[in-house]
């Protein structure tokens, strides 16, 4: 990415940012799914906060 930008690819940084955002959004989706599946301590405040939409 840095090499591409240094060699004139003006879209390299934007492309990298898009890739990072895509990975992060996938992580957030999976993270939310794991927390919503948790059923051991549903009334505990920690899990209540994580199971709210």
PDB file as gemmi writes it, atoms N, CA and C in Angstrom:
CRYST1    1.000    1.000    1.000  90.00  90.00  90.00 P 1                      
ATOM      1  N   UNK A   1       0.814  -1.166   0.000  1.00  0.00           N  
ATOM      2  CA  UNK A   1       0.000   0.000   0.000  1.00  0.00           C  
ATOM      3  C   UNK A   1       0.876   1.256   0.000  1.00  0.00           C  
ATOM      4  N   UNK A   2       1.829   1.325   0.864  1.00  0.00           N  
ATOM      5  CA  UNK A   2       2.720   2.490   0.890  1.00  0.00           C  
ATOM      6  C   UNK A   2       3.519   2.556  -0.408  1.00  0.00           C  
ATOM      7  N   UNK A   3       4.015   1.400  -0.839  1.00  0.00           N  
ATOM      8  CA  UNK A   3       4.775   1.356  -2.086  1.00  0.00           C  
ATOM      9  C   UNK A   3       3.920   1.818  -3.260  1.00  0.00           C  
ATOM     10  N   UNK A   4       2.688   1.358  -3.305  1.00  0.00           N  
ATOM     11  CA  UNK A   4       1.788   1.758  -4.390  1.00  0.00           C  
ATOM     12  C   UNK A   4       1.567   3.268  -4.363  1.00  0.00           C  
ATOM     13  N   UNK A   5       1.341   3.817  -3.190  1.00  0.00           N  
ATOM     14  CA  UNK A   5       1.124   5.267  -3.074  1.00  0.00           C  
ATOM     15  C   UNK A   5       2.366   6.039  -3.480  1.00  0.00           C  
ATOM     16  N   UNK A   6       3.527   5.566  -3.076  1.00  0.00           N  
ATOM     17  CA  UNK A   6       4.767   6.259  -3.429  1.00  0.00           C  
ATOM     18  C   UNK A   6       5.047   6.191  -4.926  1.00  0.00           C  
ATOM     19  N   UNK A   7       4.450   5.210  -5.587  1.00  0.00           N  
ATOM     20  CA  UNK A   7       4.640   5.080  -7.034  1.00  0.00           C  
ATOM     21  C   UNK A   7       3.458   5.643  -7.816  1.00  0.00           C  
ATOM     22  N   UNK A   8       2.696   6.534  -7.188  1.00  0.00           N  
ATOM     23  CA  UNK A   8       1.682   7.287  -7.902  1.00  0.00           C  
ATOM     24  C   UNK A   8       0.257   6.787  -7.834  1.00  0.00           C  
ATOM     25  N   UNK A   9       0.008   5.691  -7.176  1.00  0.00           N  
ATOM     26  CA  UNK A   9      -1.365   5.189  -7.068  1.00  0.00           C  
ATOM     27  C   UNK A   9      -2.102   6.016  -6.022  1.00  0.00           C  
ATOM     28  N   UNK A  10      -2.831   7.015  -6.488  1.00  0.00           N  
ATOM     29  CA  UNK A  10      -3.497   7.932  -5.563  1.00  0.00           C  
ATOM     30  C   UNK A  10      -4.686   7.290  -4.852  1.00  0.00           C  
ATOM     31  N   UNK A  11      -5.156   6.157  -5.326  1.00  0.00           N  
ATOM     32  CA  UNK A  11      -6.274   5.489  -4.684  1.00  0.00           C  
ATOM     33  C   UNK A  11      -5.853   4.423  -3.687  1.00  0.00           C  
ATOM     34  N   UNK A  12      -4.555   4.212  -3.530  1.00  0.00           N  
ATOM     35  CA  UNK A  12      -4.066   3.125  -2.666  1.00  0.00           C  
ATOM     36  C   UNK A  12      -4.513   3.300  -1.218  1.00  0.00           C  
ATOM     37  N   UNK A  13      -4.444   4.496  -0.704  1.00  0.00           N  
ATOM     38  CA  UNK A  13      -4.823   4.728   0.695  1.00  0.00           C  
ATOM     39  C   UNK A  13      -6.326   4.522   0.883  1.00  0.00           C  
ATOM     40  N   UNK A  14      -7.124   5.003  -0.051  1.00  0.00           N  
ATOM     41  CA  UNK A  14      -8.576   4.823   0.037  1.00  0.00           C  
ATOM     42  C   UNK A  14      -8.927   3.342  -0.051  1.00  0.00           C  
ATOM     43  N   UNK A  15      -8.260   2.607  -0.932  1.00  0.00           N  
ATOM     44  CA  UNK A  15      -8.500   1.174  -1.062  1.00  0.00           C  
ATOM     45  C   UNK A  15      -8.167   0.456   0.240  1.00  0.00           C  
ATOM     46  N   UNK A  16      -7.046   0.837   0.836  1.00  0.00           N  
ATOM     47  CA  UNK A  16      -6.645   0.230   2.105  1.00  0.00           C  
ATOM     48  C   UNK A  16      -7.677   0.534   3.187  1.00  0.00           C  
ATOM     49  N   UNK A  17      -8.127   1.775   3.251  1.00  0.00           N  
ATOM     50  CA  UNK A  17      -9.145   2.156   4.223  1.00  0.00           C  
ATOM     51  C   UNK A  17     -10.428   1.355   4.043  1.00  0.00           C  
ATOM     52  N   UNK A  18     -10.813   1.131   2.798  1.00  0.00           N  
ATOM     53  CA  UNK A  18     -12.003   0.325   2.516  1.00  0.00           C  
ATOM     54  C   UNK A  18     -11.815  -1.113   2.993  1.00  0.00           C  
ATOM     55  N   UNK A  19     -10.643  -1.662   2.787  1.00  0.00           N  
ATOM     56  CA  UNK A  19     -10.356  -3.033   3.216  1.00  0.00           C  
ATOM     57  C   UNK A  19     -10.400  -3.143   4.741  1.00  0.00           C  
ATOM     58  N   UNK A  20      -9.813  -2.182   5.421  1.00  0.00           N  
ATOM     59  CA  UNK A  20      -9.822  -2.184   6.888  1.00  0.00           C  
ATOM     60  C   UNK A  20     -11.256  -2.069   7.399  1.00  0.00           C  
ATOM     61  N   UNK A  21     -12.043  -1.190   6.813  1.00  0.00           N  
ATOM     62  CA  UNK A  21     -13.429  -1.023   7.232  1.00  0.00           C  
ATOM     63  C   UNK A  21     -14.223  -2.311   7.024  1.00  0.00           C  
ATOM     64  N   UNK A  22     -13.999  -2.989   5.912  1.00  0.00           N  
ATOM     65  CA  UNK A  22     -14.700  -4.243   5.637  1.00  0.00           C  
ATOM     66  C   UNK A  22     -14.356  -5.319   6.665  1.00  0.00           C  
ATOM     67  N   UNK A  23     -13.084  -5.432   6.998  1.00  0.00           N  
ATOM     68  CA  UNK A  23     -12.659  -6.412   8.003  1.00  0.00           C  
ATOM     69  C   UNK A  23     -13.249  -6.067   9.368  1.00  0.00           C  
ATOM     70  N   UNK A  24     -13.210  -4.797   9.733  1.00  0.00           N  
ATOM     71  CA  UNK A  24     -13.730  -4.367  11.028  1.00  0.00           C  
ATOM     72  C   UNK A  24     -15.238  -4.605  11.119  1.00  0.00           C  
ATOM     73  N   UNK A  25     -15.968  -4.313  10.058  1.00  0.00           N  
ATOM     74  CA  UNK A  25     -17.411  -4.537  10.062  1.00  0.00           C  
ATOM     75  C   UNK A  25     -17.731  -6.022  10.193  1.00  0.00           C  
ATOM     76  N   UNK A  26     -16.939  -6.883   9.568  1.00  0.00           N  
ATOM     77  CA  UNK A  26     -17.107  -8.326   9.731  1.00  0.00           C  
ATOM     78  C   UNK A  26     -16.859  -8.745  11.163  1.00  0.00           C  
ATOM     79  N   UNK A  27     -15.825  -8.186  11.765  1.00  0.00           N  
ATOM     80  CA  UNK A  27     -15.526  -8.467  13.174  1.00  0.00           C  
ATOM     81  C   UNK A  27     -16.705  -8.047  14.066  1.00  0.00           C  
ATOM     82  N   UNK A  28     -17.225  -6.845  13.846  1.00  0.00           N  
ATOM     83  CA  UNK A  28     -18.334  -6.353  14.657  1.00  0.00           C  
ATOM     84  C   UNK A  28     -19.563  -7.250  14.521  1.00  0.00           C  
ATOM     85  N   UNK A  29     -19.840  -7.690  13.318  1.00  0.00           N  
ATOM     86  CA  UNK A  29     -20.973  -8.589  13.084  1.00  0.00           C  
ATOM     87  C   UNK A  29     -20.790  -9.893  13.856  1.00  0.00           C  
ATOM     88  N   UNK A  30     -19.613 -10.500  13.740  1.00  0.00           N  
ATOM     89  CA  UNK A  30     -19.337 -11.764  14.434  1.00  0.00           C  
ATOM     90  C   UNK A  30     -19.351 -11.580  15.950  1.00  0.00           C  
ATOM     91  N   UNK A  31     -18.794 -10.478  16.422  1.00  0.00           N  
ATOM     92  CA  UNK A  31     -18.740 -10.178  17.852  1.00  0.00           C  
ATOM     93  C   UNK A  31     -20.152 -10.064  18.413  1.00  0.00           C  
ATOM     94  N   UNK A  32     -20.998  -9.335  17.710  1.00  0.00           N  
ATOM     95  CA  UNK A  32     -22.383  -9.167  18.138  1.00  0.00           C  
ATOM     96  C   UNK A  32     -23.103 -10.515  18.170  1.00  0.00           C  
ATOM     97  N   UNK A  33     -22.877 -11.345  17.154  1.00  0.00           N  
ATOM     98  CA  UNK A  33     -23.524 -12.655  17.080  1.00  0.00           C  
ATOM     99  C   UNK A  33     -23.116 -13.541  18.261  1.00  0.00           C  
ATOM    100  N   UNK A  34     -21.853 -13.528  18.609  1.00  0.00           N  
ATOM    101  CA  UNK A  34     -21.372 -14.332  19.735  1.00  0.00           C  
ATOM    102  C   UNK A  34     -22.029 -13.871  21.027  1.00  0.00           C  
ATOM    103  N   UNK A  35     -22.097 -12.573  21.243  1.00  0.00           N  
ATOM    104  CA  UNK A  35     -22.690 -12.058  22.477  1.00  0.00           C  
ATOM    105  C   UNK A  35     -24.188 -12.311  22.529  1.00  0.00           C  
ATOM    106  N   UNK A  36     -24.867 -12.259  21.393  1.00  0.00           N  
ATOM    107  CA  UNK A  36     -26.305 -12.519  21.392  1.00  0.00           C  
ATOM    108  C   UNK A  36     -26.613 -13.987  21.662  1.00  0.00           C  
ATOM    109  N   UNK A  37     -25.681 -14.861  21.334  1.00  0.00           N  
ATOM    110  CA  UNK A  37     -25.879 -16.287  21.574  1.00  0.00           C  
ATOM    111  C   UNK A  37     -25.622 -16.689  23.028  1.00  0.00           C  
ATOM    112  N   UNK A  38     -25.039 -15.802  23.807  1.00  0.00           N  
ATOM    113  CA  UNK A  38     -24.713 -16.114  25.192  1.00  0.00           C  
ATOM    114  C   UNK A  38     -25.994 -16.219  26.014  1.00  0.00           C  
ATOM    115  N   UNK A  39     -26.158 -17.330  26.703  1.00  0.00           N  
ATOM    116  CA  UNK A  39     -27.382 -17.534  27.485  1.00  0.00           C  
ATOM    117  C   UNK A  39     -27.106 -17.860  28.953  1.00  0.00           C  
ATOM    118  N   UNK A  40     -25.874 -17.903  29.356  1.00  0.00           N  
ATOM    119  CA  UNK A  40     -25.560 -18.337  30.721  1.00  0.00           C  
ATOM    120  C   UNK A  40     -26.019 -17.358  31.780  1.00  0.00           C  
ATOM    121  N   UNK A  41     -25.844 -16.096  31.563  1.00  0.00           N  
ATOM    122  CA  UNK A  41     -26.161 -15.095  32.598  1.00  0.00           C  
ATOM    123  C   UNK A  41     -26.945 -13.951  31.972  1.00  0.00           C  
ATOM    124  N   UNK A  42     -28.102 -14.256  31.471  1.00  0.00           N  
ATOM    125  CA  UNK A  42     -28.879 -13.281  30.714  1.00  0.00           C  
ATOM    126  C   UNK A  42     -29.260 -12.036  31.512  1.00  0.00           C  
ATOM    127  N   UNK A  43     -29.417 -12.163  32.806  1.00  0.00           N  
ATOM    128  CA  UNK A  43     -29.849 -11.016  33.610  1.00  0.00           C  
ATOM    129  C   UNK A  43     -28.684 -10.189  34.151  1.00  0.00           C  
ATOM    130  N   UNK A  44     -27.495 -10.663  33.981  1.00  0.00           N  
ATOM    131  CA  UNK A  44     -26.321  -9.930  34.454  1.00  0.00           C  
ATOM    132  C   UNK A  44     -26.156  -8.674  33.596  1.00  0.00           C  
ATOM    133  N   UNK A  45     -25.894  -7.516  34.220  1.00  0.00           N  
ATOM    134  CA  UNK A  45     -25.794  -6.261  33.469  1.00  0.00           C  
ATOM    135  C   UNK A  45     -24.794  -6.309  32.304  1.00  0.00           C  
ATOM    136  N   UNK A  46     -23.686  -7.023  32.491  1.00  0.00           N  
ATOM    137  CA  UNK A  46     -22.689  -7.129  31.423  1.00  0.00           C  
ATOM    138  C   UNK A  46     -23.330  -7.685  30.161  1.00  0.00           C  
ATOM    139  N   UNK A  47     -24.078  -8.773  30.295  1.00  0.00           N  
ATOM    140  CA  UNK A  47     -24.686  -9.415  29.124  1.00  0.00           C  
ATOM    141  C   UNK A  47     -25.904  -8.655  28.636  1.00  0.00           C  
ATOM    142  N   UNK A  48     -26.629  -8.021  29.520  1.00  0.00           N  
ATOM    143  CA  UNK A  48     -27.783  -7.214  29.094  1.00  0.00           C  
ATOM    144  C   UNK A  48     -27.337  -6.106  28.151  1.00  0.00           C  
ATOM    145  N   UNK A  49     -26.236  -5.466  28.476  1.00  0.00           N  
ATOM    146  CA  UNK A  49     -25.726  -4.395  27.612  1.00  0.00           C  
ATOM    147  C   UNK A  49     -25.302  -4.930  26.253  1.00  0.00           C  
ATOM    148  N   UNK A  50     -24.811  -6.133  26.204  1.00  0.00           N  
ATOM    149  CA  UNK A  50     -24.296  -6.690  24.963  1.00  0.00           C  
ATOM    150  C   UNK A  50     -25.363  -7.370  24.114  1.00  0.00           C  
ATOM    151  N   UNK A  51     -26.507  -7.628  24.695  1.00  0.00           N  
ATOM    152  CA  UNK A  51     -27.572  -8.282  23.937  1.00  0.00           C  
ATOM    153  C   UNK A  51     -28.595  -7.285  23.419  1.00  0.00           C  
ATOM    154  N   UNK A  52     -28.477  -6.044  23.806  1.00  0.00           N  
ATOM    155  CA  UNK A  52     -29.378  -5.016  23.288  1.00  0.00           C  
ATOM    156  C   UNK A  52     -28.976  -4.695  21.853  1.00  0.00           C  
ATOM    157  N   UNK A  53     -29.980  -4.437  21.007  1.00  0.00           N  
ATOM    158  CA  UNK A  53     -29.648  -4.124  19.598  1.00  0.00           C  
ATOM    159  C   UNK A  53     -28.878  -2.844  19.425  1.00  0.00           C  
TER     160      UNK A  53                                                      
END                                                                             
